[in-house]
C-alpha cells in the first residue's frame, strides 16, 4: 500500500475547510471544493486535475481582483501564494505518479 503524501493531505484539508467556510455563506460552489477534497482523498486523478484547474481559476480571479482595486489586499496575496503552491505541487512527477497508480480502496 502506497502511503499518501503529506502534501496531498494538506491540500485535502485546505479544500475541505474552504468548502465549509464557503458553504457557511450559503454558496453552493462549496460543493466543488468538497468534490476536489473527495477526489484527492480517494486518490482519483480527476481530483488532482480539478485542483489544478480550480487553482488556476482562483489565481486569475485574485490577480484580476488585485488589478481592479489597484491595491494589494493581504488575503489576495495569501490566496495567490496558496494557489501557486498547489499548482506547483500537483504537477510534480511524484504526485502525478501517486495518482496514476491504482488505489487499493
N, C-alpha and C positions, 0 to 999 in steps of 0.2 A: 504494500500500500504506500503510495506516494504521499508524503506529508505536505499539507497546504502551506505555501509560503506565507510568512508573516505579513508581507506587503498586501497580499490578497485579502487577508483577514482585516487589516486596517482599512482598506478601501471598501470592503463589505460593510464595516461598521460606519464609515463615512456616509455611504448611500442609505443605510438603514436609519441612521439618526436624522439625516437630511429629509428623508421621506416622512418621518414622524413630525418633524418641525413643519414641513410644507403641508402635511395633512391637517395639522392643528390650525392652519389658516383657512381651511375649507377648500383647498385646491386639490382637484383630482389628479394633477400632474405628479403628485406624490407616488402614485402607483407605478410610474416609470422608474423612480428610484427603488421602490420595493422589488420590481421585476429585475432590475440590474443586480441588486443585492442577492436575490434568489439565484440568478444565473451564475454569479461569482461563487456563491457558497456551494452550489451543486456542480461546479466545475464545467459549466457549459461555455463553449467558445462564443456563442452569441452574447453571453453576459460580458465577456471581455470586449467584444466588438462594440456592443451597445455602450459600455462605459467609455470607450474611446470617442465614439460619436457624440455622446451626451456631454463629454468634457470639452470637445471642440465647440459644440453649440454654446455651452456656458462661457467658454473662453471668449468667443466672439461677442456674446451678449455683454459681458463685463467690460470688454475692451470698448465696445460701442457706447456703453453707458458712461465710461470714463471720458470718452471724447465728447459726448453730448452735453455733459455738465461742465466741461472744461476745468475739472478738478479731479484730484485723485482721492477717492474715498478709501479708507483703510479696509473696509470689507471687500471692496472690489479688488484691491491688491492681494488680499488674502486668498480670495477665490481664484484669481488668475494664477497664483502660485500653485494652489492645490490642483487645479485642472491641468496645468503644465506637467506637474509631477505625475499625475495619473496617466496622462498620455505617454509620457516618457517610460514609466514603469510597465505599462501594459503592452508596450511594443518591444520590450526586451526579449531576447532569444529564449531565455529560461522560462519566462512567463508564457510565451507562445507554446513552448514545448509542454508545459504543465497542462494547458488547456487542450492540447492536441492529442494527448494520450487518454484512452478511455478511463473513466472513473469506475470504481467498483460498487458504487451505490445505485 
